[in-house]
């Protein structure tokens, strides 16, 4: 279980507890947090669950799998702290993680 | 005006199998899709990715699945209207009048929306100033490459479209290629070629840069790019091309008076009809308690929606359930003995 903070582009914060084994994307969708669309349902086939990971957390996350950066190329305004939230698996280690949502997904 | 029993919106696996089921029960349909090819997400997003959860098919790619579905509906000779998008739905007595962007019109008692997560459209630059030149000198696809002859062209993107066009246009134009990171997702041979051309100064390559602004009085003159550290550069450009892949938009579907739940359409699970009589929704675009976004669920939904269509297409006939193994009528429709 990890407490994850989702920060909307307008600054509105949502802190929720997400079960281990779910993804950060699923944590947002299941809690009706706006700003993450996840059109493809987590199959890494779209780029609509794009988030910016808070600086100090970015390096602590497991590395990106092959293909994630390719999808991020197609995201809205990606930067060096961009991740697809469907590819971040929640575990106890992620307790306290903050992710920022982009202005929009599509 | 084309009269038919059913118009299917979306030629992905769900739409294709629904067409099959309509053919089996003796109904006609017309299939409209915004893409220029059949297959939907399977063909546009993951043609080469293996799928492992199609019943009785241990493994197949999106492309193989699509080809098999096309093969399966061949006996029915249904028409496809590709590169076209349904724009408007209106009522006429008990029928729907369906109008497409290209101006086609259908009259039908049934519309099956199998639109996935919406229609595919190119992702555009987020820079406001790019909108002013959209369609004239800021482009997201190329119809006529001769317009770039002897011009300066700034191409953004790191996939095959960006790389292939950079290589192609570098023959007759001054090409700059700009990508947000060092790695490209295009074919290795193209990446190699780009690096060679960059070394020979045929192409100006800017990696770890993205667009900041486009400028010009009347016509486009230059594009400003920025690095993540905030460094910026000005590139002379008559044209700016963006190849960031496709995004999916629900599009005109939201204007048809259907109940919507986020980006999905609630349906009943008996025949997948929406809140509008004769309009059905199946596949990823529909929602109901327990909905799974699996291709196999789309198949099931399509089979039941087809029976729902029968009621309105043949109001004076009683639908009879038959097996393909036993029914001579079905075998006739399939053209098998």
Interface residues (C-beta under 8 A of the other chain):
Chain A: X37 X39 X40 X41 X43 X45 X46 X47 X48 X69 X70 X73 X74 X76 X77 X78 X79 X80 X103 X106
Chain B: X41 X45 X46 X49 X117 X118 X123 X126 X157 X158 X159 X179 X180 X181 X183 X185 X210 X228 X244 X245 X246 X247 X248 X249 X263 X284 X293
